[in-house]
């Protein structure tokens, strides 16, 4: 069996200057393909609310749904580091409930770590969760669970807000977080945060000075023609491939050329 990529592996990669590749996945088939392609880590993000469930935000995603999708990803992989998002409302309301939800996600999904959003206000909770043996990845900058508080999808950390972002990152590190996602942050600010920390930073829309990068798999694979933010590079056009393949299937079913003799059983 392949050696697991652990929190220590990611820290060593950061220390050695080896960029960390991370991608989202929500099922065993995609997860297995990404592992075979060489990714270091998979995030089972609450972005499943958008790309799997068709919702407008991540807010309705539940703990049960995160557990279901994370367990599928874990079953499809052997080596990669698997991180499960803690969904909106599952943490930050009460410490006891937050810790219980983090433990439940770890126990029932097989995840190797959990991720939560927020800076200094979450530091005490991070300390509590880490203290019982659950690795925590932080998330700063634009935090999707706060989309309504932000008033939309906007770059964070500009101007004097950069100081707050650095302070938040240092607080999470001090509380025991082993890595931090930086989303929609100006590249120079993300570089400053990365320089200030001893732990890895994982960027999405945060320039290339972070310790690694993460993208939503459906976005990276070009499965949504309508979604093309500035930070996104589409490495494939699967929307066209899938549409073309499906059109061919429909056409052959209707003209009865599928199934042909090659794809049928004889007596």
FENGI-V41074 format. One record per backbone hydrogen bond with DSSP energy under -0.5 kcal/mol. NH is the residue of the N-H (numbers start at 0). CO is the residue of the C=O. If there is no record, write none. Layout:
BEGIN
nh: (NH/NH)
co: (CO/CO)
END
This chain:
BEGIN
nh: (4/5/9/10/11/12/13/14/15/16/16/17/18/19/21/21/22/23/24/30/31/32/33/34/35/36/37/37/38/39/40/41/42/43/43/44/47/48/49/50/51/52/53/54/60/65/66/67/68/69/70/71/72/73/74/75/76/80/81/82/82/83/84/85/86/89/97/98/99/100/101/102/103/104/105/106/107/108/109/110/111/112/113/114/115/117/121/122/125/126/127/128/129/130/131/131/132/133/134/136/137/139/141/142/143/145/146/149/150/151/153/155/160/161/162/163/164/165/166/167/168/169/170/171/172/173/174/175/175/176/177/178/179/180/181/182/182/183/184/185/188/189/190/191/192/193/194/195/196/199/201/202/202/203/210/211/212/213/214/218/219/220/221/222/226/227/231/233/234/234/235/237/238/239/240/241/242/243/244/245/246/247/248/249/250/251/252/253/254/255/256/257/262/263)
co: (78/3/5/6/7/8/9/10/11/12/13/12/16/210/19/212/40/214/42/26/27/28/29/30/31/32/33/34/33/20/20/80/22/41/82/42/44/45/46/46/47/47/49/48/57/61/62/63/64/65/66/67/68/69/70/71/73/39/79/41/80/112/43/114/84/86/93/94/95/96/97/98/99/100/101/102/103/104/105/104/81/81/134/83/136/138/118/119/121/122/123/124/125/126/127/128/129/128/132/113/178/180/182/140/141/142/143/145/146/146/151/183/157/158/159/159/160/161/162/163/164/165/166/167/168/169/170/171/172/171/135/135/199/137/201/139/180/203/204/155/185/185/186/187/188/189/190/191/192/177/179/200/211/181/200/200/19/202/21/215/215/216/218/217/223/225/228/231/219/232/219/220/221/236/236/237/238/239/240/241/242/243/244/245/246/247/248/249/250/252/251/251/259/260)
END
